[in-house]
Amino acid sequence: MTNLKKSKSIINVGVDVGKALLDVSIYEKDIYFQVENTPEGISKLLGRLSRYHVQRLVMEATGRYQFLLAEKAFEKNLPVCIVKPLAVRRYAQAVGKLAKTDKIDAEIIAEFGVVVQPPITLRKSENLMLIKDLLARRRQIVGMKTKELNRIKIMGKALESSCKRFITFFDKEIRRIEKQLDAQIEKESSWAEMKGILKSAPGIGDAMVYTLLADLPELGMMTNRQAAALVGVAPMNRDSGKMRGVRRIKGGRYAVRSTLYMATLSATLCNPIIKEFYHRLVAQGKHKKIALTACMRKFIVILNAMARDGCEWQY
């Protein structure tokens, strides 16, 4: 008589990630426990989960504290879901669970995984993570430089030299980070062709190209409507009953949208299609910000089509 191996129980796991501790809830088993957010603690957690068939391991994107757990879970081929904290909080509010403790948070995250079934997060290479970090750091330094440029105008001659010293330092740091970016981008051989296609569009510089490649990998595999929505430049209805509201953009990927904004500003000066479209909207009486938003939408649609068809800019 043969012994039939008992199949593993299917579970969904929610993890409330903290700097020091991981609060873990197994939804189907009504089990809660804590481990340290260290290699040893995570090894203990994954060892315990190996007894089951994990359908989803859900955690919130909490700065960088979830990276170690996610990476170790990926190595075990577990289905990791990294979700936005706001989505989990809104789910908790919707089901009336307003109390907040580490244990309750872990249980809500696990329940969110069962009910909402968020998509599985794709594993990113260490090189791609470094590229995203370098892009984020470049945006931070550009922001600090902009603040110093604004301060020159209001601080007066006495402090102008101080502001300029910081601006010079920021310029050097931006160039250093851009060199690092170039070196890391060269390692992503699959990006070489796409980089050339995107950079052929007037108004698109290296920062925009790298942001699209790292933060919008779906480019070229979406419909135009999906591309606009994913970036956050698709107009959203605000209609209810007799109220008819102004259409507004909402959501999307902030890093892509903010970089696209600067690229579109440049394109209104040097890109013949975007320039003509912008001036036509302004001539029709559109507010300049509304016209620029429409240009952003048109620009990302064009870039999506170029990526989809594998063809460079044509005019």
CYANA upper distance limits for C-alpha pairs under 8 A (distance plus 0.5 A):
  8 LYS  CA     51 ARG  CA      7.36
  8 LYS  CA     52 TYR  CA      5.53
  8 LYS  CA     53 HIS  CA      6.02
  9 SER  CA     52 TYR  CA      5.70
  9 SER  CA     53 HIS  CA      6.21
 10 ILE  CA     28 GLU  CA      8.38
 10 ILE  CA     52 TYR  CA      6.67
 10 ILE  CA     53 HIS  CA      5.21
 10 ILE  CA     54 VAL  CA      6.37
 10 ILE  CA     55 GLN  CA      6.84
 11 ILE  CA     26 ILE  CA      7.09
 11 ILE  CA     27 TYR  CA      7.18
 11 ILE  CA     28 GLU  CA      6.20
 11 ILE  CA     29 LYS  CA      8.11
 11 ILE  CA     52 TYR  CA      7.21
 11 ILE  CA     53 HIS  CA      6.70
 11 ILE  CA     54 VAL  CA      5.59
 11 ILE  CA     55 GLN  CA      6.31
 11 ILE  CA     56 ARG  CA      7.93
 12 ASN  CA     26 ILE  CA      6.49
 12 ASN  CA     27 TYR  CA      6.18
 12 ASN  CA     28 GLU  CA      7.34
 12 ASN  CA     54 VAL  CA      6.46
 12 ASN  CA     55 GLN  CA      5.96
 12 ASN  CA     56 ARG  CA      5.50
 12 ASN  CA     57 LEU  CA      6.74
 12 ASN  CA     58 VAL  CA      8.30
 12 ASN  CA    110 ALA  CA      6.62
 12 ASN  CA    113 GLY  CA      7.23
 12 ASN  CA    114 VAL  CA      7.01
 13 VAL  CA     24 VAL  CA      7.52
 13 VAL  CA     25 SER  CA      6.20
 13 VAL  CA     26 ILE  CA      5.14
 13 VAL  CA     27 TYR  CA      6.66
 13 VAL  CA     54 VAL  CA      7.83
 13 VAL  CA     56 ARG  CA      6.67
 13 VAL  CA     57 LEU  CA      5.33
 13 VAL  CA     58 VAL  CA      6.56
 13 VAL  CA    109 ILE  CA      8.43
 13 VAL  CA    110 ALA  CA      5.62
 13 VAL  CA    113 GLY  CA      8.18
 14 GLY  CA     24 VAL  CA      6.34
 14 GLY  CA     25 SER  CA      5.68
 14 GLY  CA     26 ILE  CA      7.06
 14 GLY  CA     27 TYR  CA      8.04
 14 GLY  CA     57 LEU  CA      6.59
 14 GLY  CA     58 VAL  CA      5.37
 14 GLY  CA     59 MET  CA      6.56
 14 GLY  CA    106 ALA  CA      5.74
 14 GLY  CA    107 GLU  CA      6.83
 14 GLY  CA    108 ILE  CA      7.96
 14 GLY  CA    109 ILE  CA      5.28
 14 GLY  CA    110 ALA  CA      4.23
 14 GLY  CA    111 GLU  CA      8.01
 14 GLY  CA    113 GLY  CA      7.82
 15 VAL  CA     22 LEU  CA      6.83
 15 VAL  CA     23 ASP  CA      6.02
 15 VAL  CA     24 VAL  CA      5.09
 15 VAL  CA     25 SER  CA      6.93
 15 VAL  CA     57 LEU  CA      8.00
 15 VAL  CA     58 VAL  CA      6.70
 15 VAL  CA     59 MET  CA      5.57
 15 VAL  CA     60 GLU  CA      8.24
 15 VAL  CA    106 ALA  CA      5.68
 15 VAL  CA    109 ILE  CA      7.27
 15 VAL  CA    110 ALA  CA      7.81
 16 ASP  CA     22 LEU  CA      6.35
 16 ASP  CA     23 ASP  CA      5.52
 16 ASP  CA     24 VAL  CA      7.04
 16 ASP  CA     59 MET  CA      6.82
 16 ASP  CA     60 GLU  CA      7.55
 16 ASP  CA    102 ASP  CA      7.10
 16 ASP  CA    103 LYS  CA      8.43
 16 ASP  CA    105 ASP  CA      6.63
 16 ASP  CA    106 ALA  CA      5.29
 16 ASP  CA    109 ILE  CA      7.83
 17 VAL  CA     21 LEU  CA      7.21
 17 VAL  CA     22 LEU  CA      5.46
 17 VAL  CA     23 ASP  CA      7.12
 17 VAL  CA     37 ASN  CA      8.38
 17 VAL  CA     59 MET  CA      7.42
 17 VAL  CA     60 GLU  CA      7.60
 17 VAL  CA     62 THR  CA      7.57
 17 VAL  CA     65 TYR  CA      7.21
 17 VAL  CA     66 GLN  CA      6.67
 18 GLY  CA     22 LEU  CA      6.36
 18 GLY  CA     23 ASP  CA      8.45
 18 GLY  CA     37 ASN  CA      7.82
 18 GLY  CA     65 TYR  CA      7.12
 19 LYS  CA     37 ASN  CA      7.24
 19 LYS  CA     65 TYR  CA      6.34
 20 ALA  CA     36 GLU  CA      6.40
 20 ALA  CA     37 ASN  CA      5.72
 20 ALA  CA     38 THR  CA      8.24
 21 LEU  CA     34 GLN  CA      7.25
 21 LEU  CA     35 VAL  CA      6.35
 21 LEU  CA     36 GLU  CA      4.91
 21 LEU  CA     37 ASN  CA      5.35
 22 LEU  CA     34 GLN  CA      6.16
 22 LEU  CA     35 VAL  CA      5.86
 22 LEU  CA     36 GLU  CA      6.38
 22 LEU  CA     37 ASN  CA      6.13
 23 ASP  CA     32 TYR  CA      7.92
 23 ASP  CA     33 PHE  CA      6.64
 23 ASP  CA     34 GLN  CA      5.17
 23 ASP  CA     35 VAL  CA      7.31
 23 ASP  CA    102 ASP  CA      6.88
 23 ASP  CA    103 LYS  CA      6.88
 23 ASP  CA    106 ALA  CA      6.45
 24 VAL  CA     32 TYR  CA      6.09
 24 VAL  CA     33 PHE  CA      5.88
 24 VAL  CA     34 GLN  CA      6.43
 24 VAL  CA     35 VAL  CA      8.40
 24 VAL  CA    103 LYS  CA      8.19
 24 VAL  CA    106 ALA  CA      6.26
 24 VAL  CA    107 GLU  CA      8.30
 25 SER  CA     30 ASP  CA      7.62
 25 SER  CA     31 ILE  CA      6.18
 25 SER  CA     32 TYR  CA      5.01
 25 SER  CA     33 PHE  CA      7.27
 25 SER  CA    103 LYS  CA      8.11
 25 SER  CA    106 ALA  CA      5.91
 25 SER  CA    107 GLU  CA      5.82
 25 SER  CA    110 ALA  CA      6.82
 26 ILE  CA     30 ASP  CA      6.29
 26 ILE  CA     31 ILE  CA      5.63
 26 ILE  CA     32 TYR  CA      6.98
 26 ILE  CA    107 GLU  CA      8.17
 26 ILE  CA    110 ALA  CA      7.27
 27 TYR  CA     31 ILE  CA      7.50
 27 TYR  CA    107 GLU  CA      7.43
 27 TYR  CA    110 ALA  CA      6.18
 27 TYR  CA    111 GLU  CA      6.94
 32 TYR  CA    103 LYS  CA      7.73
 32 TYR  CA    107 GLU  CA      8.49
 35 VAL  CA     41 GLY  CA      5.65
 35 VAL  CA     42 ILE  CA      7.56
 35 VAL  CA     44 LYS  CA      8.08
 35 VAL  CA     45 LEU  CA      7.36
 36 GLU  CA     40 GLU  CA      8.12
 36 GLU  CA     41 GLY  CA      5.17
 36 GLU  CA     42 ILE  CA      7.60
 37 ASN  CA     41 GLY  CA      6.38
 37 ASN  CA     42 ILE  CA      6.89
 37 ASN  CA     69 LEU  CA      8.21
 38 THR  CA     42 ILE  CA      6.52
 38 THR  CA     68 LEU  CA      8.43
 39 PRO  CA     43 SER  CA      6.53
 39 PRO  CA     68 LEU  CA      8.14
 40 GLU  CA     44 LYS  CA      6.84
 41 GLY  CA     45 LEU  CA      6.80
 42 ILE  CA     46 LEU  CA      6.61
 42 ILE  CA     69 LEU  CA      6.82
 42 ILE  CA     72 LYS  CA      8.17
 43 SER  CA     47 GLY  CA      6.50
 44 LYS  CA     48 ARG  CA      6.81
 45 LEU  CA     49 LEU  CA      6.83
 46 LEU  CA     50 SER  CA      6.63
 46 LEU  CA     73 ALA  CA      7.78
 47 GLY  CA     51 ARG  CA      8.03
 49 LEU  CA     53 HIS  CA      8.33
 49 LEU  CA     54 VAL  CA      7.75
 54 VAL  CA     78 LEU  CA      7.40
 54 VAL  CA     79 PRO  CA      7.75
 55 GLN  CA     79 PRO  CA      7.06
 56 ARG  CA     78 LEU  CA      8.12
 56 ARG  CA     79 PRO  CA      5.78
 56 ARG  CA     80 VAL  CA      6.58
 56 ARG  CA     81 CYS  CA      7.13
 56 ARG  CA    113 GLY  CA      7.22
 56 ARG  CA    120 ILE  CA      8.25
 57 LEU  CA     78 LEU  CA      7.71
 57 LEU  CA     79 PRO  CA      6.53
 57 LEU  CA     80 VAL  CA      5.37
 57 LEU  CA     81 CYS  CA      6.44
 57 LEU  CA    113 GLY  CA      8.45
 58 VAL  CA     80 VAL  CA      6.58
 58 VAL  CA     81 CYS  CA      5.16
 58 VAL  CA     82 ILE  CA      6.54
 58 VAL  CA     83 VAL  CA      7.72
 58 VAL  CA    109 ILE  CA      7.08
 58 VAL  CA    110 ALA  CA      7.06
 58 VAL  CA    113 GLY  CA      6.75
 59 MET  CA     66 GLN  CA      7.89
 59 MET  CA     80 VAL  CA      8.36
 59 MET  CA     81 CYS  CA      6.81
 59 MET  CA     82 ILE  CA      5.65
 59 MET  CA     83 VAL  CA      6.79
 59 MET  CA    109 ILE  CA      7.45
 60 GLU  CA     66 GLN  CA      8.03
 60 GLU  CA     82 ILE  CA      5.90
 60 GLU  CA     83 VAL  CA      5.37
 60 GLU  CA     84 LYS  CA      6.23
 60 GLU  CA     85 PRO  CA      5.91
 60 GLU  CA    109 ILE  CA      8.48
 61 ALA  CA     66 GLN  CA      7.17
 61 ALA  CA     82 ILE  CA      6.31
 61 ALA  CA     83 VAL  CA      6.38
 61 ALA  CA     84 LYS  CA      6.24
 61 ALA  CA     85 PRO  CA      7.04
 62 THR  CA     66 GLN  CA      6.90
 62 THR  CA     85 PRO  CA      8.09
 66 GLN  CA     70 ALA  CA      6.59
 67 PHE  CA     71 GLU  CA      6.52
 68 LEU  CA     72 LYS  CA      6.72
 69 LEU  CA     73 ALA  CA      6.55
 70 ALA  CA     74 PHE  CA      6.57
 70 ALA  CA     80 VAL  CA      7.25
 71 GLU  CA     75 GLU  CA      6.83
 72 LYS  CA     76 LYS  CA      7.10
 73 ALA  CA     77 ASN  CA      6.91
 73 ALA  CA     78 LEU  CA      5.92
 73 ALA  CA     79 PRO  CA      8.36
 73 ALA  CA     80 VAL  CA      7.50
 74 PHE  CA     78 LEU  CA      6.13
 74 PHE  CA     79 PRO  CA      7.93
 74 PHE  CA     80 VAL  CA      7.54
 74 PHE  CA    123 ARG  CA      7.32
 79 PRO  CA    120 ILE  CA      6.56
 79 PRO  CA    121 THR  CA      8.09
 80 VAL  CA    120 ILE  CA      6.30
 80 VAL  CA    121 THR  CA      6.29
 81 CYS  CA    118 PRO  CA      7.22
 81 CYS  CA    119 PRO  CA      7.06
 81 CYS  CA    120 ILE  CA      5.41
 81 CYS  CA    121 THR  CA      5.52
 82 ILE  CA    120 ILE  CA      8.31
 82 ILE  CA    121 THR  CA      6.63
 83 VAL  CA     87 ALA  CA      7.79
 83 VAL  CA     88 VAL  CA      8.21
 83 VAL  CA    118 PRO  CA      8.01
 84 LYS  CA     88 VAL  CA      7.37
 85 PRO  CA     89 ARG  CA      6.69
 86 LEU  CA     90 ARG  CA      6.55
 87 ALA  CA     91 TYR  CA      6.74
 88 VAL  CA     92 ALA  CA      6.73
 88 VAL  CA    108 ILE  CA      7.90
 88 VAL  CA    109 ILE  CA      6.98
 88 VAL  CA    112 PHE  CA      7.13
 89 ARG  CA     93 GLN  CA      6.75
 90 ARG  CA     94 ALA  CA      6.58
 91 TYR  CA     95 VAL  CA      6.88
 91 TYR  CA    112 PHE  CA      7.59
 92 ALA  CA     96 GLY  CA      6.63
 92 ALA  CA     97 LYS  CA      5.56
 92 ALA  CA     98 LEU  CA      7.05
 92 ALA  CA    108 ILE  CA      7.17
 93 GLN  CA     97 LYS  CA      6.30
 93 GLN  CA     98 LEU  CA      6.48
 99 ALA  CA    104 ILE  CA      7.89
100 LYS  CA    104 ILE  CA      6.50
100 LYS  CA    105 ASP  CA      6.80
101 THR  CA    105 ASP  CA      6.45
102 ASP  CA    106 ALA  CA      6.74
103 LYS  CA    107 GLU  CA      6.80
104 ILE  CA    108 ILE  CA      6.58
105 ASP  CA    109 ILE  CA      6.66
106 ALA  CA    110 ALA  CA      6.79
107 GLU  CA    111 GLU  CA      6.66
108 ILE  CA    112 PHE  CA      6.43
109 ILE  CA    113 GLY  CA      6.81
110 ALA  CA    114 VAL  CA      7.06
111 GLU  CA    115 VAL  CA      6.63
112 PHE  CA    116 VAL  CA      5.99
112 PHE  CA    117 GLN  CA      7.64
113 GLY  CA    117 GLN  CA      5.41
113 GLY  CA    118 PRO  CA      6.75
124 LYS  CA    128 LEU  CA      6.69
124 LYS  CA    129 MET  CA      7.06
125 SER  CA    129 MET  CA      6.82
126 GLU  CA    130 LEU  CA      6.70
127 ASN  CA    131 ILE  CA      6.76
127 ASN  CA    184 GLN  CA      7.23
127 ASN  CA    187 LYS  CA      8.40
128 LEU  CA    132 LYS  CA      6.75
128 LEU  CA    214 ALA  CA      7.39
129 MET  CA    133 ASP  CA      6.69
130 LEU  CA    134 LEU  CA      6.59
130 LEU  CA    184 GLN  CA      8.41
131 ILE  CA    135 LEU  CA      6.66
131 ILE  CA    181 LEU  CA      6.80
131 ILE  CA    184 GLN  CA      7.11
131 ILE  CA    185 ILE  CA      7.87
131 ILE  CA    214 ALA  CA      7.65
132 LYS  CA    136 ALA  CA      6.66
132 LYS  CA    211 THR  CA      8.37
132 LYS  CA    214 ALA  CA      6.73
132 LYS  CA    215 ASP  CA      7.92
133 ASP  CA    137 ARG  CA      6.61
134 LEU  CA    138 ARG  CA      6.57
134 LEU  CA    177 ILE  CA      7.11
134 LEU  CA    180 GLN  CA      8.33
134 LEU  CA    181 LEU  CA      7.14
135 LEU  CA    139 ARG  CA      6.81
135 LEU  CA    181 LEU  CA      8.27
135 LEU  CA    207 ALA  CA      8.22
135 LEU  CA    210 TYR  CA      8.25
135 LEU  CA    211 THR  CA      7.54
136 ALA  CA    140 GLN  CA      6.82
137 ARG  CA    141 ILE  CA      6.78
138 ARG  CA    142 VAL  CA      6.61
138 ARG  CA    174 ILE  CA      6.62
138 ARG  CA    177 ILE  CA      7.23
138 ARG  CA    178 GLU  CA      8.34
139 ARG  CA    143 GLY  CA      6.62
140 GLN  CA    144 MET  CA      6.87
141 ILE  CA    145 LYS  CA      6.62
141 ILE  CA    170 PHE  CA      6.91
141 ILE  CA    173 GLU  CA      8.32
141 ILE  CA    174 ILE  CA      7.41
142 VAL  CA    146 THR  CA      6.67
142 VAL  CA    170 PHE  CA      7.99
142 VAL  CA    174 ILE  CA      7.95
143 GLY  CA    147 LYS  CA      6.91
144 MET  CA    148 GLU  CA      6.96
144 MET  CA    170 PHE  CA      8.29
145 LYS  CA    149 LEU  CA      6.75
145 LYS  CA    166 PHE  CA      8.09
145 LYS  CA    167 ILE  CA      6.14
145 LYS  CA    170 PHE  CA      6.59
145 LYS  CA    171 ASP  CA      8.37
146 THR  CA    150 ASN  CA      6.75
147 LYS  CA    151 ARG  CA      6.70
148 GLU  CA    152 ILE  CA      6.87
148 GLU  CA    163 CYS  CA      6.21
148 GLU  CA    164 LYS  CA      8.25
148 GLU  CA    166 PHE  CA      7.78
148 GLU  CA    167 ILE  CA      7.10
149 LEU  CA    153 LYS  CA      7.75
149 LEU  CA    163 CYS  CA      7.84
149 LEU  CA    167 ILE  CA      7.89
150 ASN  CA    154 ILE  CA      7.66
151 ARG  CA    155 MET  CA      6.20
151 ARG  CA    163 CYS  CA      7.70
152 ILE  CA    156 GLY  CA      7.20
152 ILE  CA    159 LEU  CA      8.07
152 ILE  CA    160 GLU  CA      6.00
152 ILE  CA    163 CYS  CA      6.72
152 ILE  CA    164 LYS  CA      8.40
155 MET  CA    159 LEU  CA      6.55
155 MET  CA    160 GLU  CA      7.43
156 GLY  CA    160 GLU  CA      6.78
157 LYS  CA    161 SER  CA      8.18
159 LEU  CA    163 CYS  CA      7.06
160 GLU  CA    164 LYS  CA      6.73
161 SER  CA    165 ARG  CA      6.72
162 SER  CA    166 PHE  CA      7.15
163 CYS  CA    167 ILE  CA      6.80
164 LYS  CA    168 THR  CA      6.60
165 ARG  CA    169 PHE  CA      6.80
166 PHE  CA    170 PHE  CA      6.62
167 ILE  CA    171 ASP  CA      6.63
168 THR  CA    172 LYS  CA      6.89
169 PHE  CA    173 GLU  CA      6.76
170 PHE  CA    174 ILE  CA      6.56
171 ASP  CA    175 ARG  CA      6.79
172 LYS  CA    176 ARG  CA      6.71
173 GLU  CA    177 ILE  CA      6.69
174 ILE  CA    178 GLU  CA      6.60
175 ARG  CA    179 LYS  CA      6.79
176 ARG  CA    180 GLN  CA      6.98
177 ILE  CA    181 LEU  CA      6.63
178 GLU  CA    182 ASP  CA      6.66
179 LYS  CA    183 ALA  CA      6.83
180 GLN  CA    184 GLN  CA      6.76
181 LEU  CA    185 ILE  CA      6.42
182 ASP  CA    186 GLU  CA      6.76
183 ALA  CA    187 LYS  CA      7.51
184 GLN  CA    188 GLU  CA      7.66
185 ILE  CA    189 SER  CA      8.38
185 ILE  CA    191 TRP  CA      8.19
185 ILE  CA    210 TYR  CA      8.45
186 GLU  CA    192 ALA  CA      8.17
188 GLU  CA    192 ALA  CA      7.87
190 SER  CA    194 MET  CA      8.40
191 TRP  CA    195 LYS  CA      6.33
191 TRP  CA    213 LEU  CA      7.84
192 ALA  CA    196 GLY  CA      7.06
193 GLU  CA    197 ILE  CA      6.93
194 MET  CA    198 LEU  CA      6.68
194 MET  CA    307 ALA  CA      7.32
194 MET  CA    310 GLY  CA      8.16
195 LYS  CA    199 LYS  CA      6.54
195 LYS  CA    209 VAL  CA      6.91
195 LYS  CA    210 TYR  CA      8.47
195 LYS  CA    213 LEU  CA      8.36
196 GLY  CA    200 SER  CA      6.79
196 GLY  CA    312 GLU  CA      8.17
197 ILE  CA    201 ALA  CA      8.14
197 ILE  CA    306 MET  CA      7.59
197 ILE  CA    307 ALA  CA      7.55
197 ILE  CA    310 GLY  CA      7.54
197 ILE  CA    311 CYS  CA      6.82
197 ILE  CA    312 GLU  CA      5.18
197 ILE  CA    313 TRP  CA      7.72
198 LEU  CA    204 ILE  CA      7.67
198 LEU  CA    209 VAL  CA      6.85
198 LEU  CA    303 LEU  CA      7.23
198 LEU  CA    306 MET  CA      7.92
198 LEU  CA    307 ALA  CA      7.81
198 LEU  CA    312 GLU  CA      7.56
198 LEU  CA    313 TRP  CA      8.36
199 LYS  CA    204 ILE  CA      6.09
199 LYS  CA    205 GLY  CA      6.87
199 LYS  CA    206 ASP  CA      7.84
199 LYS  CA    209 VAL  CA      7.06
200 SER  CA    204 ILE  CA      8.00
200 SER  CA    312 GLU  CA      6.36
200 SER  CA    313 TRP  CA      6.01
201 ALA  CA    271 ASN  CA      8.19
201 ALA  CA    312 GLU  CA      7.84
201 ALA  CA    313 TRP  CA      5.65
202 PRO  CA    267 ALA  CA      6.85
202 PRO  CA    270 CYS  CA      6.77
202 PRO  CA    271 ASN  CA      5.49
203 GLY  CA    263 ALA  CA      6.13
203 GLY  CA    264 THR  CA      7.29
203 GLY  CA    266 SER  CA      5.72
203 GLY  CA    267 ALA  CA      4.85
203 GLY  CA    270 CYS  CA      6.83
203 GLY  CA    271 ASN  CA      6.64
204 ILE  CA    208 MET  CA      6.49
204 ILE  CA    209 VAL  CA      7.34
204 ILE  CA    263 ALA  CA      6.35
204 ILE  CA    267 ALA  CA      8.16
205 GLY  CA    209 VAL  CA      6.81
205 GLY  CA    263 ALA  CA      7.94
206 ASP  CA    210 TYR  CA      6.50
207 ALA  CA    211 THR  CA      6.56
207 ALA  CA    259 THR  CA      8.05
208 MET  CA    212 LEU  CA      6.63
208 MET  CA    256 VAL  CA      8.42
208 MET  CA    259 THR  CA      6.53
208 MET  CA    260 LEU  CA      7.17
208 MET  CA    263 ALA  CA      7.35
209 VAL  CA    213 LEU  CA      6.71
210 TYR  CA    214 ALA  CA      6.51
211 THR  CA    215 ASP  CA      6.00
211 THR  CA    216 LEU  CA      7.71
211 THR  CA    255 ALA  CA      8.02
211 THR  CA    256 VAL  CA      6.71
211 THR  CA    259 THR  CA      7.99
212 LEU  CA    216 LEU  CA      5.32
212 LEU  CA    217 PRO  CA      7.33
212 LEU  CA    219 LEU  CA      8.01
212 LEU  CA    256 VAL  CA      7.17
213 LEU  CA    217 PRO  CA      6.00
215 ASP  CA    253 ARG  CA      8.50
215 ASP  CA    255 ALA  CA      8.12
215 ASP  CA    256 VAL  CA      7.21
216 LEU  CA    256 VAL  CA      7.87
218 GLU  CA    222 MET  CA      7.07
219 LEU  CA    227 ALA  CA      7.64
219 LEU  CA    303 LEU  CA      8.46
219 LEU  CA    304 ASN  CA      5.94
219 LEU  CA    307 ALA  CA      6.97
219 LEU  CA    308 ARG  CA      7.93
220 GLY  CA    303 LEU  CA      8.48
220 GLY  CA    304 ASN  CA      5.30
220 GLY  CA    305 ALA  CA      6.77
220 GLY  CA    306 MET  CA      7.78
220 GLY  CA    307 ALA  CA      4.99
220 GLY  CA    308 ARG  CA      4.30
220 GLY  CA    309 ASP  CA      8.08
221 MET  CA    304 ASN  CA      8.38
221 MET  CA    308 ARG  CA      6.76
222 MET  CA    226 GLN  CA      6.30
222 MET  CA    227 ALA  CA      6.51
222 MET  CA    304 ASN  CA      7.98
223 THR  CA    227 ALA  CA      6.75
224 ASN  CA    228 ALA  CA      6.83
224 ASN  CA    301 VAL  CA      5.74
224 ASN  CA    304 ASN  CA      7.34
224 ASN  CA    305 ALA  CA      8.08
225 ARG  CA    229 ALA  CA      6.76
225 ARG  CA    234 ALA  CA      7.95
225 ARG  CA    301 VAL  CA      8.39
226 GLN  CA    230 LEU  CA      6.47
227 ALA  CA    231 VAL  CA      6.79
227 ALA  CA    300 ILE  CA      7.48
227 ALA  CA    301 VAL  CA      7.16
227 ALA  CA    304 ASN  CA      7.48
228 ALA  CA    232 GLY  CA      6.59
228 ALA  CA    233 VAL  CA      5.73
228 ALA  CA    234 ALA  CA      5.54
228 ALA  CA    297 ARG  CA      6.36
228 ALA  CA    300 ILE  CA      7.18
228 ALA  CA    301 VAL  CA      7.28
229 ALA  CA    233 VAL  CA      6.50
229 ALA  CA    234 ALA  CA      5.40
229 ALA  CA    251 GLY  CA      8.50
229 ALA  CA    252 GLY  CA      6.86
230 LEU  CA    251 GLY  CA      8.47
230 LEU  CA    252 GLY  CA      5.38
230 LEU  CA    253 ARG  CA      7.02
231 VAL  CA    251 GLY  CA      8.34
231 VAL  CA    252 GLY  CA      5.07
231 VAL  CA    253 ARG  CA      5.65
231 VAL  CA    254 TYR  CA      7.88
231 VAL  CA    256 VAL  CA      6.78
231 VAL  CA    257 ARG  CA      6.16
232 GLY  CA    249 ILE  CA      6.59
232 GLY  CA    250 LYS  CA      6.09
232 GLY  CA    251 GLY  CA      5.64
232 GLY  CA    252 GLY  CA      4.23
232 GLY  CA    253 ARG  CA      6.87
232 GLY  CA    254 TYR  CA      8.16
232 GLY  CA    257 ARG  CA      7.16
233 VAL  CA    249 ILE  CA      5.77
233 VAL  CA    250 LYS  CA      7.61
233 VAL  CA    252 GLY  CA      8.03
233 VAL  CA    257 ARG  CA      8.08
233 VAL  CA    293 THR  CA      7.31
233 VAL  CA    294 ALA  CA      8.32
233 VAL  CA    296 MET  CA      7.47
233 VAL  CA    297 ARG  CA      6.06
234 ALA  CA    248 ARG  CA      8.39
234 ALA  CA    249 ILE  CA      6.08
234 ALA  CA    250 LYS  CA      8.05
234 ALA  CA    297 ARG  CA      7.38
235 PRO  CA    247 ARG  CA      5.81
235 PRO  CA    248 ARG  CA      5.48
235 PRO  CA    249 ILE  CA      5.19
235 PRO  CA    250 LYS  CA      8.00
236 MET  CA    247 ARG  CA      5.85
236 MET  CA    248 ARG  CA      5.80
236 MET  CA    249 ILE  CA      6.29
236 MET  CA    250 LYS  CA      7.42
237 ASN  CA    245 GLY  CA      7.66
237 ASN  CA    246 VAL  CA      7.96
237 ASN  CA    247 ARG  CA      5.79
237 ASN  CA    248 ARG  CA      7.67
238 ARG  CA    244 ARG  CA      7.12
238 ARG  CA    245 GLY  CA      5.45
238 ARG  CA    246 VAL  CA      7.20
238 ARG  CA    247 ARG  CA      6.88
238 ARG  CA    248 ARG  CA      8.41
239 ASP  CA    243 MET  CA      6.08
239 ASP  CA    244 ARG  CA      5.21
239 ASP  CA    245 GLY  CA      6.11
240 SER  CA    244 ARG  CA      7.32
252 GLY  CA    257 ARG  CA      8.03
253 ARG  CA    257 ARG  CA      6.67
254 TYR  CA    258 SER  CA      6.46
255 ALA  CA    259 THR  CA      6.76
256 VAL  CA    260 LEU  CA      6.44
257 ARG  CA    261 TYR  CA      6.60
258 SER  CA    262 MET  CA      7.28
259 THR  CA    263 ALA  CA      6.85
260 LEU  CA    264 THR  CA      6.44
260 LEU  CA    296 MET  CA      7.20
260 LEU  CA    300 ILE  CA      8.48
261 TYR  CA    265 LEU  CA      6.79
261 TYR  CA    293 THR  CA      8.46
261 TYR  CA    296 MET  CA      7.03
262 MET  CA    266 SER  CA      6.99
263 ALA  CA    267 ALA  CA      6.64
264 THR  CA    268 THR  CA      6.68
264 THR  CA    274 ILE  CA      8.31
264 THR  CA    292 LEU  CA      7.90
264 THR  CA    295 CYS  CA      7.33
264 THR  CA    296 MET  CA      6.35
264 THR  CA    299 PHE  CA      7.72
265 LEU  CA    269 LEU  CA      7.70
265 LEU  CA    292 LEU  CA      8.03
266 SER  CA    270 CYS  CA      6.96
266 SER  CA    271 ASN  CA      8.35
267 ALA  CA    271 ASN  CA      5.10
267 ALA  CA    272 PRO  CA      8.39
267 ALA  CA    274 ILE  CA      6.55
267 ALA  CA    275 LYS  CA      6.98
268 THR  CA    272 PRO  CA      8.27
268 THR  CA    274 ILE  CA      5.99
268 THR  CA    275 LYS  CA      4.57
268 THR  CA    276 GLU  CA      8.29
268 THR  CA    278 TYR  CA      7.05
269 LEU  CA    275 LYS  CA      6.43
270 CYS  CA    275 LYS  CA      7.43
271 ASN  CA    275 LYS  CA      6.18
272 PRO  CA    276 GLU  CA      6.49
273 ILE  CA    277 PHE  CA      6.65
273 ILE  CA    315 TYR  CA      8.34
274 ILE  CA    278 TYR  CA      6.50
274 ILE  CA    295 CYS  CA      6.70
274 ILE  CA    298 LYS  CA      8.21
274 ILE  CA    299 PHE  CA      7.63
275 LYS  CA    279 HIS  CA      6.80
276 GLU  CA    280 ARG  CA      6.56
277 PHE  CA    281 LEU  CA      6.82
277 PHE  CA    295 CYS  CA      7.53
278 TYR  CA    282 VAL  CA      6.83
278 TYR  CA    291 ALA  CA      6.34
278 TYR  CA    292 LEU  CA      7.10
278 TYR  CA    295 CYS  CA      6.83
279 HIS  CA    283 ALA  CA      6.51
280 ARG  CA    284 GLN  CA      6.81
281 LEU  CA    285 GLY  CA      7.20
281 LEU  CA    286 LYS  CA      6.07
281 LEU  CA    291 ALA  CA      6.29
282 VAL  CA    286 LYS  CA      5.38
282 VAL  CA    287 HIS  CA      7.01
282 VAL  CA    288 LYS  CA      6.71
282 VAL  CA    291 ALA  CA      6.93
286 LYS  CA    290 ILE  CA      6.89
286 LYS  CA    291 ALA  CA      6.50
287 HIS  CA    291 ALA  CA      6.64
288 LYS  CA    292 LEU  CA      6.56
289 LYS  CA    293 THR  CA      6.67
290 ILE  CA    294 ALA  CA      6.76
291 ALA  CA    295 CYS  CA      6.75
292 LEU  CA    296 MET  CA      6.71
293 THR  CA    297 ARG  CA      6.85
294 ALA  CA    298 LYS  CA      6.73
295 CYS  CA    299 PHE  CA      6.42
296 MET  CA    300 ILE  CA      6.75
297 ARG  CA    301 VAL  CA      6.75
298 LYS  CA    302 ILE  CA      6.72
299 PHE  CA    303 LEU  CA      6.72
300 ILE  CA    304 ASN  CA      6.48
301 VAL  CA    305 ALA  CA      6.74
302 ILE  CA    306 MET  CA      6.72
303 LEU  CA    307 ALA  CA      6.65
304 ASN  CA    308 ARG  CA      6.52
305 ALA  CA    309 ASP  CA      6.53
306 MET  CA    310 GLY  CA      6.18
306 MET  CA    311 CYS  CA      5.79
306 MET  CA    312 GLU  CA      6.80
306 MET  CA    313 TRP  CA      7.66
307 ALA  CA    311 CYS  CA      7.45
